[in-house]
Amino acid sequence: MFVKWKEQLTHCPLFTGIEPDELRIMLACLQPVVRRYRKNEYVTRAGEKFLGVGVVLVGQAIVTKENVAGNRVIISSIHAGDLFAEMAAFSGLKVWPATVIAQQETEVFFLPPEKIVGNCARQCPSHRRLITNMLRIVSEKAMSLNRKVEQLSIKSLRGKIATFLLEQAKQAGATTFMLPFNRNEMADFLNVARPSLSREMGKMKAEGLIDFHGASVKISDVQALKRMVE
């Protein structure tokens, strides 16, 4: 059943170090539930019944939350091979802590946490590796959330933008990269007004610090952006 998603699952951090044949046996044992979503359809809604750790098989989605004022804040963008709800899976929560929205045609499978850490009925040899991978993923997510807090704590708009762009460049391994969000979503992610974001990015472009066309961005002066963050 999961053969058509072999490449995505092979690159999923939850299954790192698990051979394809072992992965096939493991998935037959774990029996994750696969669901499909249209563009802009809710994958999860905060407060609804929790289904388990989600793994994006195809497509792209955003993870969002509403603050106390009812304004949307984007937590992250997730793509094929990415996980979501791994932090909540072992917290004892019975409902989704955040909302996930498909940005295009998206397929996801859900894996109940008890199947990850529980005793394997078939004694799959790679089940211990699965648990180890999950522990690493949760630790890395905690570190990522710490970076998110650091971004939000930056007072200047330009500093927020610089931090975000430098982080994207680091992930891409290049100074030219594609943004994971459109302008509205980027504004929600940085928790700033959309017009202010566009205006400031326009100024940074005019000053020769960055260049952009649509979702493509090039950092022209890396050191200048780093100084904005200091």
Secondary structure in CASP SS format (residue, H / E / C, confidence):
PFRMAT SS
TARGET T0000
AUTHOR 0000-0000-0000
METHOD secondary structure of the structure
MODEL  1
M C 1.00
F C 1.00
V H 1.00
K H 1.00
W H 1.00
K H 1.00
E H 1.00
Q H 1.00
L H 1.00
T H 1.00
H C 1.00
C C 1.00
P H 1.00
L H 1.00
F H 1.00
T C 1.00
G C 1.00
I C 1.00
E C 1.00
P H 1.00
D H 1.00
E H 1.00
L H 1.00
R H 1.00
I H 1.00
M H 1.00
L H 1.00
A H 1.00
C H 1.00
L H 1.00
Q C 1.00
P C 1.00
V E 1.00
V E 1.00
R E 1.00
R E 1.00
Y E 1.00
R C 1.00
K C 1.00
N C 1.00
E C 1.00
Y E 1.00
V E 1.00
T E 1.00
R C 1.00
A C 1.00
G C 1.00
E C 1.00
K E 1.00
F C 1.00
L C 1.00
G C 1.00
V E 1.00
G E 1.00
V E 1.00
V E 1.00
L E 1.00
V E 1.00
G C 1.00
Q E 1.00
A E 1.00
I E 1.00
V E 1.00
T E 1.00
K E 1.00
E E 1.00
N C 1.00
V C 1.00
A C 1.00
G C 1.00
N C 1.00
R E 1.00
V E 1.00
I E 1.00
I E 1.00
S E 1.00
S E 1.00
I E 1.00
H E 1.00
A C 1.00
G C 1.00
D C 1.00
L E 1.00
F E 1.00
A C 1.00
E C 1.00
M C 1.00
A C 1.00
A C 1.00
F C 1.00
S C 1.00
G C 1.00
L C 1.00
K C 1.00
V E 1.00
W C 1.00
P C 1.00
A C 1.00
T E 1.00
V E 1.00
I E 1.00
A E 1.00
Q C 1.00
Q C 1.00
E C 1.00
T E 1.00
E E 1.00
V E 1.00
F E 1.00
F E 1.00
L E 1.00
P C 1.00
P H 1.00
E H 1.00
K H 1.00
I H 1.00
V H 1.00
G C 1.00
N C 1.00
C C 1.00
A C 1.00
R C 1.00
Q C 1.00
C C 1.00
P C 1.00
S C 1.00
H H 1.00
R H 1.00
R H 1.00
L H 1.00
I H 1.00
T H 1.00
N H 1.00
M H 1.00
L H 1.00
R H 1.00
I H 1.00
V H 1.00
S H 1.00
E H 1.00
K H 1.00
A H 1.00
M H 1.00
S H 1.00
L H 1.00
N H 1.00
R H 1.00
K H 1.00
V H 1.00
E H 1.00
Q H 1.00
L H 1.00
S H 1.00
I C 1.00
K C 1.00
S C 1.00
L H 1.00
R H 1.00
G H 1.00
K H 1.00
I H 1.00
A H 1.00
T H 1.00
F H 1.00
L H 1.00
L H 1.00
E H 1.00
Q H 1.00
A H 1.00
K H 1.00
Q H 1.00
A H 1.00
G C 1.00
A C 1.00
T C 1.00
T E 1.00
F E 1.00
M E 1.00
L C 1.00
P C 1.00
F C 1.00
N C 1.00
R H 1.00
N H 1.00
E H 1.00
M H 1.00
A H 1.00
D H 1.00
F H 1.00
L H 1.00
N C 1.00
V C 1.00
A C 1.00
R H 1.00
P H 1.00
S H 1.00
L H 1.00
S H 1.00
R H 1.00
E H 1.00
M H 1.00
G H 1.00
K H 1.00
M H 1.00
K H 1.00
A H 1.00
E C 1.00
G C 1.00
L C 1.00
I E 1.00
D E 1.00
F E 1.00
H E 1.00
G C 1.00
A C 1.00
S E 1.00
V E 1.00
K E 1.00
I E 1.00
S C 1.00
D C 1.00
V H 1.00
Q H 1.00
A H 1.00
L H 1.00
K H 1.00
R H 1.00
M H 1.00
V H 1.00
E C 1.00
END
